[in-house]
Amino acid sequence: RIWQTMTAHANPLTVRVAAAAGQPMTMPAQDVRVFLKALPALGYDTATLVAAAGLRDHDLASPDARVSCEACGKVLACAQRQRFTPNLGLELARVTPLGAWPLVDYLVLTSDTVGNGAHQLVRYLRLTGNPVAVTIRDERDPVRIEMTTTVQSFAMEFLASLIHLHFRTETEGRFTCLSINFQHQLDDRHDFERKLGPPVKTNAAWNGLEI
């Protein structure tokens, strides 16, 4: 029922963060570039945000470069101080285009169903050390895409929104969720529901999507 056939494009589905034991957490510069490309669509001046975070052009130039997660957090925090946007993770997901992460795009594009694409995504997230751990519970119906994290709720909201929005696009509107669940409170739960469609539950027993 839920693993509908995939269609046109693959999707970037997450912010990926890798950290060596005992070292400051870092993330690919590409991830920060994706946010910096999306933020102007929400009305932000990225030059100001980059400067406030202490980032320089060469920090983001190399395709293999990594930057500290703290620097990325500063970019987002400065954006919220510059002009508060409720549900910033959701809003960034809405303006993050298909193709933002080419490797993930390829993995999902070559999957023949949403289910296979989701499993490819989980494997990829594990390899890249994403701070949001994703587990697919497909031994029962409804299926759960469960998420856990030790970092801020922004990453959870961004990832859950991307999964729903881009899988829905991939299936030409046939993919949907029974509910999207968060253990924490949102800035505006009703706004989440208006823009995503399915019911959104807060103070839930688990985080993720029920399909």
Disulfide bonds with the S-S distance in Angstrom:
none
